[in-house]
Every structure is written in structure tokens, then in C-alpha cells.
């Protein structure tokens, strides 16, 4: 079904997601379906990141989440300022309910700040296509069920964005397994335009 829009099987090397943030005992692995982030403890956001490409760019990822949680749990894509702050699109669940999206602001990997957006609990099925884009002036977060037609969930000028004009300098693939013993996020497709 996704064949016409899938990339080759992503790996840590092909995505460039080689640097750890808040690793703890978490691991990554290249496998038969893509590149997986296995977060084993609940310690805020854990993720792997890379330097952002030169603007303008769009990064599109097909992401699956393997989780069992009776509380909040999220997997997503976004930006990390290289010091502390993060601005991410999270494919989340809460209290075992249906999946929804949050555009989250974090003061640090262990200090949540606020949401720019919380979607309705529409039960978005997975895997799900997530997209971040930076045109040099604005950053945006979007999703798609088919990998072709994207809905923008949130967009802001970088100058007034949470990370500031120069803070959108690293792309990150994070997971947040609050109150679950483990969360696995898998990137099944990765495209940078």
C-alpha cells in the first residue's frame, strides 16, 4: 500500500540519527523493517538526533509505536536546540485511550513546558506519517495517513518559535514512555527533501 512513497529501509546511518539525548539504558537497532529506538525507562524524553540540513528542507518519516501504557506515552519527530530545549510532534496515547497528536515544548528532556497543540482523540491508526519542515523563516509539523496528503498541525515563525531563530538546528526522533516499562519507536521510511 505504501510502496510508491516508501524510501529504502532506513538505518541509523542513512537517517543520520546517531547522537543520543538522555540515553539511560535505551538502545537503537537496524532491523528488517527499519530503524528502532527502544526506550526502556521512564525518564522524560529519550531520543537520537542529528544536525538539521540546510534550509529549506522537509523530513518525512513513517513511524510505528510499540507500547503498552496506562498513562501518557509518546513517539515522534521534532527539533532539539543542542543544549536543552525541544519542540516535537508526538504521536501520543493517554490512559490507554486512542492515539492523538501533541506539538510539545520541553525546557529539557526531563522538564515538560507546554503544548502548542493537542489534537482530538481521533484514534489515528499506525503506522503514521509525520513531517517536520523548515523553510528558513517558518517551521511546521504535519501528519498523513497515506504518505501523500499532509495536514499541517502547527506552524510558527522561527523568530517567535519555542527554540528561537537559531535553535532549530538538530532533528530528533524521541520517545517518552511515562508509566510504561518500555516503548519502541520504529522509523519505517525516511525522506529528506
N, C-alpha and C positions, 0 to 999 in steps of 0.2 A: 504494500500500500504506500509506504513512504519512499520506495525506490527512486523515483525521479528527483527527489530533493535531498536524499541522504548523501553525506560525504563518505569517503572511505572510513574504515573503522578507526575512531580516534584513539590515540595513545597519549601518555604523559608527554612524550617528546613532540608529537605532532601538534598538540594543543599549546605546548609551552608552559603548562601548569606544573611547574617543578619546585616552587618555593612554598614552604609551609608557613601558616599562621595559626598559632595556638594548637600545635600538633598533639601534644599529650601522647597517648598510645595509639592514635589513629594511623591508618595506613592507606596507601593507594595501590592500585593494581591495574595493569593492562590485561584485558581478558577477551573472550570470544565475542562479546557484544560491544565493547568499548573500553572506556577508562573509568574506574570506580574509585570513589572516596569512601572509606569505611571508618566512620566516626564511632568510637567505642565508649566514650564517656560524655556526660552532660556537663560541659564546661563552657557554655556560651557558643559563639560561632567558631568553628574549626574549618579551615579551608586551604586550598592550594591556589597560588596566584602567579601571574606573570606580568611583565611590563606591558602597558597598553600600546597598541600600534599607533602610528602617526595618524592624526585626524585628516580627513573624515574616515570613519570605519563603522562597520556593523559586525557584531559577533552573534551568530545564531547557533543554539545548541538544542539538541533533542535530549531531554533529561528524564530519567526514571528514578523514582524514590522507592526504596525497600525499607519499610519501617513498621513498627508496632508501638503505638504510643497512646497513653490515656491522658496525655496533656498536650502541650504545644510541640510541634515538630516541623522543621522546615529544611528544604534543599533549594538551591537557586543559583543565580549568577548576578554579578554586580561589579562594584568598584571598591578598591581599598587604597587609601591615601599613602600607604607605605610606612606610616607611623602608628596610627591608632584607629582612625575613623573609617567606617564602611557605609556604603549606600548600596543596598542589594534588593533584588526582586526575589522573593521567597515563595516557593510553591509549598503551602503550609497545610497542616491539619491541626485541629484543636479538639481535645476531649473525645477523640475517636470519630469526629464529625467528618463531613465531606470536605475535600480539598478546596482551597481558595488561595488568593494571591495577596501578598503584602509587599509594599515598597517600604523597606525598613531603613532606619538610620541608627547606627551604632556609634557610641563615643569611643568604644574599644571592643575587642572581641568578647569581653565579658560584661559590657555595660550598654544595654539597650537604651536608646534615647526616645524615639517616637516613630510613628508610621506616617509616611506621606499619603499612603492609600491603603485601604483594606477593601477587597472586593467582597461581593456576596458569596455565600457558601453554595456555589453552583455545582459542586461535585465534578470539577474539571477532570476528565479521565487522563490517564497516562499511558505511554509516555507523553510528555508535553513539550512543545517548542517554546523556548524562552529566548529573548533577544535583548541585547543592550546596544545602543548606538551613541556615537559622539561625533557630531559634525564640526567640532571646533568651537562652537558657540553654545550649543544645547546638548544635553544628554537625555536619553529616553529609555524606557523599559516597556517591552511588549511581549505578547504571547500569541500562540496559534495552536489550533488543534490539528491542522492539516499541513503545516510547514510552508505554506504559500501565502495565505491570507492572515495578516497580523493585526491585532488590535493593540494600540498604544494604551497602556495603563496609566503612565505618568511621564511627564516631560518637564524639564526645567532648564533655565539658562544656567550655564556653569557658574557664572559670576554670582548667582544667588543660590546655587545648589549647596547641599549639605557639606560637600567636600571642598568647595571653593574652586576658583578658576584653575588652579594648578593641582588640585587634589585627585582628579580622576585619572591618575597615572598608572594604576595597576588594575587588571581584570582578575576577578576572583570567582572561584567555584566553592561556595561554602555549604555547610550543613550544620544544623542546630538540633540535637536530639534531646531536648528537655524532657526529663522524666521517662525516657526510654533507654534501654540498655545499649542500643546500637541503631545507627541509621546508615544506610548505604545509598549514596547518590551515584548514578551512572550516567556519563555522557555517552550517548549512542550515536551522535552526529555532531560535528563541529565545523562551522564555516565562518571564515573571516573575509569580509568584502571591504 
